[in-house]
Amino acid sequence: MKKYNVAVIGAGAVGVEMLRVLKQRRFPVGELKVFARSSRDMDVDGDIYPVEAVSAEGFRGIDIALFAGTEGEKGAAVTYAPEAVKRGAVVIDNGADFRMDPRVPLVVPEVNAADIKKHKGIIANPNCSTIQMVVALNPLHKKYRIKRIIVTTLQAASGAGKAAVEQMNNETARISQGGFGSVRAEGITRFMAQQLAYNCFPHIGSFADDGYTNEEWKLVKETHKIMHAPKMKISATTVRVAVRTGHSESVYIETEKAIDPERSRQILAKSAGVVVMDDPKNNLYPMPKDAEGRDEVFVGRIRQDPFNKKGLWLWIVADNLRKGAATNAVQIAECLISSLK
Ligand SMILES: NC(=O)c1ccc[n+]([C@@H]2O[C@H](COP(=O)([O-])OP(=O)(O)OC[C@H]3O[C@@H](n4cnc5c(N)ncnc54)[C@H](OP(=O)(O)O)[C@@H]3O)[C@@H](O)[C@H]2O)c1
């Protein structure tokens, strides 16, 4: 079997998961390089990976570069993705820098794998909350045509990186030492806008003048691009919750045709990457603690709007580091290499 030289850029929450997913899915890796800002050895489940300080020349000989570093003007992807492409690699980027570039396919393999063929060196991995939403909604869109989506996300700490998890853990430890006194953890270094332990806050990303955050607009614009549905009306509220890993979403859809909950369950049960967990009377519905470490998107609480035959509620949960990031990126790489065969 042909092997591919792979680089993982970033050794944080997503980078570590990338290494696990490459191994677990037996991706045909030839040489493997891990890049971060500084060099060291890193232990992932007992495997020691040498981490190198990233450099443009380091990408020489790399076939596939999986970026999970920082975003923005001076971030890893903007600085090094073009250098990797120049040296012959195909880049699959987890950040937001290239997602809306019309030359860059934005891909969730269960939905728009065919877009991969249009790449010119860079393929973008969508935002974690977008990925799980489109995996669950696209099969229903094909049958019932979705006109409108209203979504509230409940996003885990790890969605903001390993420093955010550390913040939540430190706050939790500080508060629990205080017994039933205050639920405020003063003096802990913050990487998120607010204290997260014993808390939730409707603020992910930065606010624009329209009152929405850029995280909320990602759900709108990325869904339009992935589902090839630029006119779909979507509005979102994104909330950070005191969960370590696993994003949950309360989603309302309005469709062109009347939508049936039982038929929707059947459609979703047969859809790639989806697991239906919907027996609420027996306490069965998706929860982040059960989704952690899994690659599927879990859907439950499927129920009709009591006032609208074209309205349906769903509760959608997935591991933000796996299907929301690393697994989706590695699946893109798998599609890419199978198109080269
Ligand atoms: N967390 C999620 O659920 C999630 C989901 C989807 C997409 N994403 C995206 O994936 C990316 C990584 O997120 P994360 O949560 O893994 O972040 P993280 O835990 O904060 O880790 C960031 C990693 O990137 C490395 N890095 C930072 N700047 C770099 C540079 N200029 N060159 C090379 N490496 C650099 C850091 O290196 P050092 O270790 O040396 O400091 C660190 O290992 C972000 O773009 C994020 O938006 C995250």
The ligand as an SDF file (V2000), in Angstrom:
LIG
                    3D

 48 52  0  0  0  0  0  0  0  0999 V2000
  -10.5830   22.6590   19.9600 N   0  0  0  0  0  0  0  0  0  0  0  0
  -11.5550   22.3960   19.0800 C   0  0  0  0  0  0  0  0  0  0  0  0
  -12.5990   21.7840   19.3960 O   0  0  0  0  0  0  0  0  0  0  0  0
  -11.3980   22.8300   17.6540 C   0  0  0  0  0  0  0  0  0  0  0  0
  -12.3480   22.3770   16.7300 C   0  0  0  0  0  0  0  0  0  0  0  0
  -12.2130   22.7560   15.4130 C   0  0  0  0  0  0  0  0  0  0  0  0
  -11.1670   23.5620   15.0280 C   0  0  0  0  0  0  0  0  0  0  0  0
  -10.2680   23.9970   15.9490 N   0  0  0  0  0  0  0  0  0  0  0  0
   -9.1410   24.8200   15.4960 C   0  0  0  0  0  0  0  0  0  0  0  0
   -7.9570   24.0210   15.5250 O   0  0  0  0  0  0  0  0  0  0  0  0
   -6.8320   24.8430   15.8120 C   0  0  0  0  0  0  0  0  0  0  0  0
   -6.0800   24.3020   17.0410 C   0  0  0  0  0  0  0  0  0  0  0  0
   -6.9340   24.3380   18.1630 O   0  0  0  0  0  0  0  0  0  0  0  0
   -6.5650   23.6820   19.5560 P   0  0  0  0  0  0  0  0  0  0  0  0
   -7.8360   23.6850   20.3080 O   0  0  0  0  0  0  0  0  0  0  0  0
   -5.8290   22.4030   19.3720 O   0  0  0  0  0  0  0  0  0  0  0  0
   -5.5560   24.7880   20.1760 O   0  0  0  0  0  0  0  0  0  0  0  0
   -4.5080   24.6400   21.3820 P   0  0  0  0  0  0  0  0  0  0  0  0
   -4.8900   23.5210   22.2920 O   0  0  0  0  0  0  0  0  0  0  0  0
   -4.3920   25.9990   21.9410 O   0  0  0  0  0  0  0  0  0  0  0  0
   -3.1170   24.2420   20.6660 O   0  0  0  0  0  0  0  0  0  0  0  0
   -2.4980   25.0640   19.7230 C   0  0  0  0  0  0  0  0  0  0  0  0
   -1.2080   24.4040   19.2240 C   0  0  0  0  0  0  0  0  0  0  0  0
   -0.7300   25.1610   18.1150 O   0  0  0  0  0  0  0  0  0  0  0  0
    0.6540   25.4070   18.2880 C   0  0  0  0  0  0  0  0  0  0  0  0
    0.9810   26.6980   17.6490 N   0  0  0  0  0  0  0  0  0  0  0  0
    0.5890   27.9170   18.0170 C   0  0  0  0  0  0  0  0  0  0  0  0
    1.0960   28.8530   17.1770 N   0  0  0  0  0  0  0  0  0  0  0  0
    1.8410   28.1820   16.2700 C   0  0  0  0  0  0  0  0  0  0  0  0
    2.6390   28.5670   15.1840 C   0  0  0  0  0  0  0  0  0  0  0  0
    2.7670   29.8420   14.8190 N   0  0  0  0  0  0  0  0  0  0  0  0
    3.2490   27.6030   14.4710 N   0  0  0  0  0  0  0  0  0  0  0  0
    3.1230   26.2950   14.8040 C   0  0  0  0  0  0  0  0  0  0  0  0
    2.3890   25.8640   15.8360 N   0  0  0  0  0  0  0  0  0  0  0  0
    1.7520   26.7980   16.5700 C   0  0  0  0  0  0  0  0  0  0  0  0
    0.8910   25.4480   19.7760 C   0  0  0  0  0  0  0  0  0  0  0  0
    2.2590   25.1820   19.9650 O   0  0  0  0  0  0  0  0  0  0  0  0
    2.9640   25.0750   21.4020 P   0  0  0  0  0  0  0  0  0  0  0  0
    2.4060   23.8000   22.0160 O   0  0  0  0  0  0  0  0  0  0  0  0
    4.4180   24.9580   21.0900 O   0  0  0  0  0  0  0  0  0  0  0  0
    2.5680   26.2970   22.1440 O   0  0  0  0  0  0  0  0  0  0  0  0
   -0.0840   24.3540   20.2650 C   0  0  0  0  0  0  0  0  0  0  0  0
    0.5410   23.0880   20.2240 O   0  0  0  0  0  0  0  0  0  0  0  0
   -7.3810   26.2620   15.9860 C   0  0  0  0  0  0  0  0  0  0  0  0
   -7.2810   26.9350   14.7630 O   0  0  0  0  0  0  0  0  0  0  0  0
   -8.8240   26.0380   16.3500 C   0  0  0  0  0  0  0  0  0  0  0  0
   -9.6540   27.1150   16.0260 O   0  0  0  0  0  0  0  0  0  0  0  0
  -10.3440   23.6380   17.2640 C   0  0  0  0  0  0  0  0  0  0  0  0
  1  2  1  0
  2  3  2  0
  2  4  1  0
  4  5  1  0
  4 48  2  0
  5  6  2  0
  6  7  1  0
  7  8  2  0
  8  9  1  0
  8 48  1  0
  9 10  1  0
  9 46  1  0
 10 11  1  0
 11 12  1  0
 11 44  1  0
 12 13  1  0
 13 14  1  0
 14 15  2  0
 14 16  1  0
 14 17  1  0
 17 18  1  0
 18 19  2  0
 18 20  1  0
 18 21  1  0
 21 22  1  0
 22 23  1  0
 23 24  1  0
 23 42  1  0
 24 25  1  0
 25 26  1  0
 25 36  1  0
 26 27  1  0
 26 35  1  0
 27 28  2  0
 28 29  1  0
 29 30  1  0
 29 35  2  0
 30 31  1  0
 30 32  2  0
 32 33  1  0
 33 34  2  0
 34 35  1  0
 36 37  1  0
 36 42  1  0
 37 38  1  0
 38 39  2  0
 38 40  1  0
 38 41  1  0
 42 43  1  0
 44 45  1  0
 44 46  1  0
 46 47  1  0
M  CHG  2   8   1  16  -1
M  END
$$$$
